[in-house]
């Protein structure tokens, strides 16, 4: 249920609505726009919504009350019909701005991260990605450098100015990652780690939420609602491919999911073709297809020497290949009304 305040409503009117929500045991989320303030009521049972809507509609400063029947309330189009823009440091994602977040799958060394950061910056990337903490299918695979890797990412940001997107795997890592990262990424394997989602919602950073590789669109959006209920609407959704019967590629990039999600939520949606296809020569065509399909951004894995990468080398682009992709991305983005 959302409560739309009139343009001339006062702060006292807003506080009164919030107080009444608290009296009923409901949570709330306040979104302040240029013209109106919108208050989302969290926790109102469906059988109470009609009565509560009537009661709140007569409070001072209230323009209207809109019940939301979908299970994801705060991220729904009913809550905010306008597409949102999320700031990752100085980089915009959404609102016509195409964010290109590029870098290695794993942080391996200071030299590797710095070399990659310089290259993707020169090619036009708007943010740097890199995994300091890496969830791997095998316990014997390289798991990342941890806090040391965060230090290398911070040094790369200091030199290049690129904001950092990096993954958090556990609630215990969250404070340390959020202290360094400009955007906290929650990976596919943790999409339904609800304790982590709730904590990420009030970590003070934007959150990128990857779709689980066996998750429905509704499950993905419900997971994002956990983050929103935790306290932030600075959420970027990431389609990274789902598991199907096809074996020619690592996963199947579900471009239709982005189109469906865009009708359901105002949150920006980016695509990760690198993880979806798992093969470097297929990354570019799927990246261009994602931009044409309306993606607000791309996650691209880039490594100076993919043949020596400690993780995901087969799907990583060389700096030269990434520079060529960026040239093509700009052309497609311009054609569909976006700019990098």
Rosetta blueprint (number, residue, H / E / L):
1 X L
2 X E
3 X E
4 X E
5 X E
6 X L
7 X L
8 X L
9 X L
10 X L
11 X H
12 X H
13 X H
14 X H
15 X H
16 X H
17 X H
18 X H
19 X H
20 X H
21 X H
22 X H
23 X H
24 X L
25 X L
26 X L
27 X E
28 X E
29 X E
30 X E
31 X E
32 X E
33 X L
34 X L
35 X L
36 X L
37 X E
38 X E
39 X E
40 X E
41 X E
42 X E
43 X L
44 X L
45 X L
46 X H
47 X H
48 X H
49 X H
50 X H
51 X H
52 X H
53 X H
54 X H
55 X H
56 X H
57 X L
58 X L
59 X L
60 X L
61 X L
62 X E
63 X E
64 X E
65 X E
66 X E
67 X L
68 X L
69 X L
70 X L
71 X L
72 X L
73 X L
74 X L
75 X L
76 X E
77 X L
78 X L
79 X L
80 X L
81 X L
82 X L
83 X L
84 X L
85 X L
86 X E
87 X E
88 X E
89 X L
90 X L
91 X E
92 X E
93 X E
94 X E
95 X L
96 X L
97 X E
98 X L
99 X E
100 X E
101 X E
102 X E
103 X E
104 X L
105 X L
106 X E
107 X L
108 X L
109 X L
110 X H
111 X H
112 X H
113 X H
114 X H
115 X H
116 X H
117 X H
118 X H
119 X H
120 X H
121 X H
122 X H
123 X H
124 X L
125 X L
126 X L
127 X E
128 X E
129 X E
130 X L
131 X E
132 X L
133 X L
134 X L
135 X L
136 X L
137 X L
138 X L
139 X L
140 X L
141 X L
142 X L
143 X L
144 X L
145 X L
146 X L
147 X H
148 X H
149 X H
150 X H
151 X H
152 X H
153 X H
154 X H
155 X H
156 X H
157 X H
158 X H
159 X H
160 X H
161 X L
162 X L
163 X E
164 X E
165 X E
166 X E
167 X E
168 X L
169 X L
170 X L
171 X H
172 X H
173 X H
174 X H
175 X H
176 X H
177 X H
178 X H
179 X H
180 X H
181 X L
182 X L
183 X E
184 X E
185 X E
186 X E
187 X L
188 X H
189 X H
190 X H
191 X L
192 X L
193 X L
194 X H
195 X H
196 X H
197 X H
198 X H
199 X H
200 X H
201 X L
202 X L
203 X L
204 X L
205 X L
206 X E
207 X E
208 X E
209 X E
210 X E
211 X L
212 X L
213 X L
214 X L
215 X L
216 X L
217 X H
218 X H
219 X H
220 X H
221 X H
222 X H
223 X H
224 X H
225 X H
226 X H
227 X H
228 X H
229 X H
230 X H
231 X L
232 X L
233 X L
234 X L
235 X E
236 X E
237 X E
238 X E
239 X E
240 X L
241 X L
242 X E
243 X L
244 X L
245 X L
246 X L
247 X L
248 X L
249 X L
250 X L
251 X L
252 X E
253 X L
254 X L
255 X H
256 X H
257 X H
258 X H
259 X H
260 X H
261 X H
262 X H
263 X H
264 X H
265 X E
266 X L
267 X L
268 X E
269 X E
270 X E
271 X E
272 X L
273 X H
274 X H
275 X H
276 X H
277 X H
278 X L
279 X L
280 X H
281 X H
282 X H
283 X H
284 X H
285 X H
286 X H
287 X H
288 X H
289 X H
290 X H
291 X H
292 X H
293 X L
294 X L
295 X L
296 X L
297 X E
298 X E
299 X E
300 X E
301 X E
302 X E
303 X L
304 X L
305 X L
306 X H
307 X H
308 X H
309 X L
310 X L
311 X L
312 X L
313 X H
314 X H
315 X H
316 X L
317 X E
318 X L
319 X H
320 X H
321 X H
322 X H
323 X H
324 X H
325 X H
326 X H
327 X H
328 X H
329 X H
330 X H
331 X H
332 X H
333 X H
334 X H
335 X H
336 X L
337 X L
338 X L
339 X E
340 X L
